[in-house]
Amino acid sequence: MKILKLNSNRAEIIKTVAACLKTDGLVIYPTETVYGIGACATSAKAIDKLLQYKGRREGKPLSIAVTDQKMAEKYVEINEQALKFYQNFLPGPFTVVSKSKNLVDKRVNSEFGTLGIRIPEYPLIIDIIKEFGEAITSTSANASGKKRPYKIQDIFDNLSDKQKSLVDLVIDAGELPKNEPSVVVDTTLSTPIALRGSLQKNQKEAEVLWSKSPVETIELAGRLMLNHLNQLQKNGLVFALNGQLGMGKTIFAKGIAKFLCIEENINSPTYSYINEYNYKRLETSGVFYHIDAWKIDSKEETELLQIEKLVKKNNVLVIEWFDQIEKWLQFAKDTNIVYLTFKEENNLRKILINKNNE
């Protein structure tokens, strides 16, 4: 492993890093957010090394860094929504997800056929990509699940000897400012959805999403599952659904089941109250509980379901008509609850999302 200090000859750094990338090397580099790890995004050999380095990712997609919008257009289809982000927020701490043109290694894309694009606000990295001539990966340099990488020593302290041996080159810029990682925004649905971070200026405000069809509601459910995958694998996950009949609550549940690779038909458990589905998605196994509280009108009936005991690591609960029983539930403090309210407006499905129910 070679370490280059940022105060070294700039032109030499650019040439050295580009040469390393051309031979499928892994490079740890600074950005305006955190340290990233770069590999040639089109090379299967380089991506093999990168995934070995990152460790268990459970199907989480990577993203790529490019120099500008023109270069991005080589790899993704930029629609009107994405264009607004390119014009207003890039370069900068945003990752804009668009439909992939499948020019990168297939493991860099998401399972939805999308690809995240980053244009760092860090001139050295832009110049390195220009010299290299291709996109590089733009994932954080920490191993999966480890602390955010603001300095090189923090990265190395949390790596095995095997992981360290995979790194070919490091650009050491010292300790970076404690900025948040980039906001990841998916622009492929009717409204942009944040897959990491938030698009809301006021964090207490509900996020508003729109769906123009049942198919898009299913896709939206999958995006939200991807967004909350870490919480699911830590403590389990609850989706609390409210809204009148016909607003798409059961369609949303079908989307959760699709993401979890459940092949059984999903119907609303109006009369059985709760349906249970075992699932296995990649290396994660758990249970999906689909609950309909429409006919429940007492604390005693709620207690019979023992809903709180179902919330465990890797378990997903989708509870329709949640407001019917909320007052009788006592979830643990570490329970991850995503509140969704379904409405209809202008012939579109309007979905309000608030993780804190504020």
C-alpha positions in Angstrom: 0.0 0.0 0.0 1.3 3.4 -0.9 0.2 6.6 1.0 0.4 10.0 -0.7 0.1 13.1 1.5 -2.1 15.8 0.0 0.7 18.3 0.2 2.7 16.2 -2.3 3.1 17.3 -5.9 -0.5 17.6 -7.2 0.3 16.6 -10.8 2.2 13.5 -9.6 -0.7 12.5 -7.3 -3.2 12.7 -10.3 -1.0 10.6 -12.5 -0.2 8.0 -9.8 -3.8 7.5 -8.8 -5.0 7.3 -12.4 -2.4 4.7 -13.2 -3.4 2.7 -10.1 -7.1 2.7 -11.2 -6.1 1.6 -14.7 -4.6 -1.6 -13.2 -7.8 -2.3 -11.2 -6.4 -0.9 -8.0 -8.4 0.4 -4.9 -7.8 4.0 -3.9 -8.9 5.7 -0.7 -9.5 9.4 -1.4 -10.9 12.5 0.4 -14.1 14.3 -0.6 -16.0 17.3 0.8 -18.0 14.8 3.0 -16.1 11.6 4.0 -13.2 9.5 2.7 -14.3 7.4 -0.3 -12.9 4.3 -1.9 -12.5 4.3 -5.6 -12.2 1.5 -8.2 -12.9 1.4 -11.9 -16.7 1.1 -12.1 -16.6 -0.9 -15.3 -14.1 -3.5 -14.2 -15.3 -6.8 -12.7 -11.9 -7.4 -11.2 -11.8 -4.0 -9.5 -15.4 -4.4 -8.2 -14.5 -7.9 -6.8 -11.8 -6.3 -4.8 -14.0 -3.5 -3.6 -16.8 -5.8 -2.4 -14.3 -7.9 -0.6 -13.0 -4.7 1.1 -16.4 -3.4 2.1 -17.6 -6.7 3.5 -21.3 -7.7 4.0 -23.5 -5.3 2.0 -26.8 -7.3 1.6 -27.4 -6.1 -2.0 -26.9 -2.4 -1.2 -25.9 -0.6 -4.5 -22.7 1.4 -5.0 -22.6 4.8 -6.7 -20.1 6.3 -9.0 -18.2 9.6 -9.2 -18.0 11.5 -12.5 -16.6 14.9 -13.6 -19.8 16.6 -14.8 -23.3 16.1 -16.2 -21.9 15.3 -19.7 -20.0 12.4 -18.3 -22.9 11.3 -16.2 -25.1 11.0 -19.3 -22.7 8.3 -20.5 -23.9 6.1 -17.6 -27.5 7.1 -16.8 -30.6 8.5 -18.3 -31.1 12.0 -16.8 -34.8 12.9 -16.6 -36.3 16.3 -15.8 -36.3 15.7 -12.1 -32.6 14.6 -12.1 -31.7 17.6 -14.3 -32.9 20.0 -11.6 -30.6 18.4 -9.1 -27.6 18.6 -11.5 -28.3 22.3 -12.1 -28.9 23.3 -8.5 -26.9 21.0 -6.3 -24.0 19.5 -8.2 -21.1 19.5 -7.8 -21.8 19.0 -4.1 -22.8 16.5 -1.4 -25.7 14.9 -3.3 -25.9 11.5 -5.0 -28.5 11.6 -7.8 -30.0 8.2 -8.7 -31.2 7.7 -12.2 -32.0 4.8 -14.6 -28.7 3.0 -15.4 -27.5 2.5 -19.0 -25.8 -0.7 -17.7 -22.3 0.3 -18.7 -20.9 -0.3 -15.2 -20.3 -3.7 -13.6 -23.8 -5.0 -12.8 -23.1 -5.1 -9.1 -22.7 -1.3 -9.1 -26.3 -0.9 -10.2 -29.1 -1.3 -7.7 -31.6 -4.2 -7.9 -34.0 -1.6 -9.4 -31.8 -1.0 -12.4 -30.7 2.4 -11.1 -27.4 4.0 -10.5 -26.3 6.8 -8.2 -24.1 9.6 -9.6 -21.9 11.8 -7.5 -20.0 14.9 -8.7 -17.7 15.7 -5.8 -17.0 19.3 -4.9 -13.4 18.4 -4.6 -11.3 19.6 -7.5 -8.5 17.0 -7.0 -10.9 14.1 -7.4 -12.5 15.7 -10.5 -9.0 16.0 -12.1 -8.2 12.4 -11.2 -11.3 11.2 -12.9 -10.5 13.3 -16.0 -7.0 11.8 -16.1 -8.4 8.3 -15.7 -11.1 8.8 -18.3 -13.8 6.7 -16.7 -16.2 6.8 -13.7 -14.9 5.5 -10.3 -16.9 4.1 -7.4 -18.0 6.6 -4.8 -18.7 4.6 -1.7 -17.4 5.5 1.8 -14.1 4.1 2.7 -15.2 2.5 5.9 -16.0 -1.2 6.1 -19.7 -1.9 6.2 -21.2 -1.0 9.5 -18.1 0.8 10.8 -17.7 4.5 11.9 -17.8 7.2 9.3 -14.3 7.7 7.8 -13.1 11.2 8.5 -9.5 10.3 9.0 -7.3 7.5 7.6 -6.4 6.1 11.0 -10.1 5.6 11.9 -10.4 3.6 8.7 -7.5 1.4 9.3 -8.4 0.8 12.9 -11.6 -0.9 11.8 -10.1 -3.1 9.0 -8.8 -6.6 9.1 -5.4 -7.4 7.7 -7.1 -8.9 4.7 -9.0 -5.7 4.0 -5.9 -3.6 4.4 -4.1 -5.8 1.9 -6.7 -5.0 -0.8 -6.0 -1.2 -0.7 -3.4 -0.2 -3.2 -3.2 3.6 -2.7 -4.3 6.2 -0.1 -4.5 10.0 -0.5 -4.2 11.3 3.0 -5.7 14.8 3.5 -5.6 14.6 7.3 -8.8 14.8 9.3 -11.8 15.9 7.3 -14.5 18.3 8.6 -17.3 16.3 10.2 -19.7 16.8 7.3 -22.6 14.5 6.7 -22.3 11.9 3.9 -24.0 12.9 0.6 -27.8 13.0 0.4 -28.9 10.1 -1.9 -32.0 11.0 -3.9 -33.8 8.7 -6.3 -35.3 10.6 -9.2 -36.8 7.7 -11.1 -40.3 7.9 -9.6 -43.0 10.6 -9.7 -41.3 12.5 -7.0 -37.7 12.4 -5.7 -37.2 10.2 -2.7 -34.3 10.5 -0.3 -32.7 7.1 0.2 -30.2 8.6 2.6 -30.4 11.9 4.4 -33.3 14.2 3.9 -34.7 16.6 1.4 -36.7 18.5 4.0 -35.4 21.8 5.4 -37.4 21.2 8.5 -36.7 17.7 9.7 -40.0 17.6 11.6 -42.1 18.1 8.4 -43.5 15.0 6.7 -42.0 14.0 3.4 -44.5 14.1 0.6 -44.3 11.5 -2.2 -46.6 11.0 -5.2 -47.5 7.8 -6.9 -49.4 7.7 -10.3 -50.1 3.9 -10.4 -50.1 0.7 -8.3 -46.9 -0.3 -10.0 -45.2 2.8 -8.8 -46.6 2.4 -5.2 -44.9 -1.1 -5.2 -41.7 0.4 -6.5 -41.9 3.1 -3.8 -42.3 0.5 -1.1 -39.1 -1.2 -2.3 -37.1 2.1 -2.2 -38.3 2.7 1.4 -37.2 -0.8 2.4 -33.8 -0.2 0.9 -33.7 3.1 2.8 -34.4 1.4 6.1 -32.4 -1.8 5.6 -29.9 -1.0 8.3 -32.7 -0.5 10.8 -34.4 -3.7 9.8 -31.2 -5.7 10.3 -30.6 -4.1 13.7 -34.0 -4.0 15.5 -36.7 -4.8 13.0 -39.0 -2.4 11.2 -42.7 -1.3 11.5 -44.6 0.5 8.7 -47.7 2.2 10.3 -50.2 2.8 7.5 -53.2 5.1 7.7 -55.7 6.3 5.0 -59.2 5.6 3.7 -60.2 2.5 1.7 -58.8 2.2 -1.7 -55.8 4.5 -1.1 -53.1 1.8 -1.7 -52.2 0.5 1.7 -52.4 -3.2 0.6 -50.6 -2.3 -2.6 -47.8 -0.9 -0.5 -47.7 -4.1 1.5 -47.3 -6.0 -1.8 -44.3 -3.8 -2.6 -42.7 -4.7 0.8 -43.3 -8.4 0.0 -41.7 -8.0 -3.4 -38.6 -6.5 -2.0 -38.3 -9.3 0.5 -38.6 -11.9 -2.4 -41.9 -13.3 -1.1 -43.7 -15.1 -4.0 -47.0 -15.7 -2.2 -50.0 -13.6 -3.1 -50.5 -10.8 -0.6 -54.1 -10.0 0.4 -55.4 -7.7 3.1 -55.9 -9.8 6.3 -59.2 -8.0 7.1 -60.8 -11.1 8.7 -57.7 -13.0 9.9 -56.2 -9.8 11.3 -52.6 -10.9 10.6 -50.9 -12.9 7.9 -47.4 -14.2 8.3 -44.8 -14.8 5.6 -41.3 -16.2 6.1 -38.7 -14.6 3.8 -35.1 -14.9 2.7 -33.5 -12.1 0.9 -29.9 -12.7 0.0 -28.3 -13.5 3.4 -31.1 -12.0 5.5 -34.0 -14.2 6.8 -37.0 -13.1 8.8 -40.7 -12.8 9.0 -43.1 -10.3 7.3 -46.2 -9.7 9.3 -49.1 -8.0 7.4 -51.7 -6.7 9.9 -55.1 -5.2 9.3 -56.5 -3.3 12.4 -59.7 -2.1 10.7 -62.0 -4.3 12.7 -60.2 -4.0 16.0 -61.8 -1.6 18.5 -60.6 -2.6 21.9 -57.5 -2.9 24.0 -58.3 -6.6 24.7 -58.4 -7.5 21.0 -55.2 -5.6 20.3 -53.4 -7.5 23.1 -54.5 -10.8 21.7 -52.3 -10.1 18.6 -49.2 -9.5 20.8 -47.9 -7.2 18.1 -45.0 -5.8 20.2 -43.5 -9.3 20.5 -43.3 -9.6 16.8 -40.8 -6.7 16.5 -37.4 -8.3 16.3 -34.3 -8.1 14.2 -35.0 -8.8 10.5 -38.8 -8.8 11.0 -41.0 -6.4 9.1 -44.5 -5.4 10.2 -46.9 -3.6 7.9 -49.9 -2.4 10.0 -52.9 -1.1 8.0 -55.3 1.2 9.9 -52.6 1.8 12.5 -54.4 4.7 14.1 -57.2 2.3 15.2 -54.8 0.6 17.7 -52.0 3.0 18.2 -53.2 4.0 21.7 -53.0 0.4 22.9 -49.5 -0.4 21.7 -46.4 0.0 23.8 -43.4 -0.4 21.4 -39.8 -0.4 22.8 -37.9 2.9 22.4 -35.6 1.4 19.8 -38.4 0.3 17.6 -38.1 1.7 14.1 -41.5 3.0 13.0 -42.2 4.6 9.7 -45.6 6.4 9.6 -47.3 6.7 6.2 -50.6 8.4 5.5 -52.2 7.7 2.1 -54.5 10.2 0.4 -55.8 11.0 -3.0 -55.1 14.4 -4.6 -55.4 15.5 -8.3 -56.0 11.9 -9.3 -52.7 10.9 -7.8 -51.8 9.0 -4.7 -50.3 11.3 -2.1 -48.1 9.6 0.6 -47.0 11.5 3.6 -44.0 9.9 5.4 -42.8 10.7 8.9 -40.5 8.5 10.9 -41.4 10.3 14.2 -45.1 10.8 13.7 -44.8 14.5 14.4 
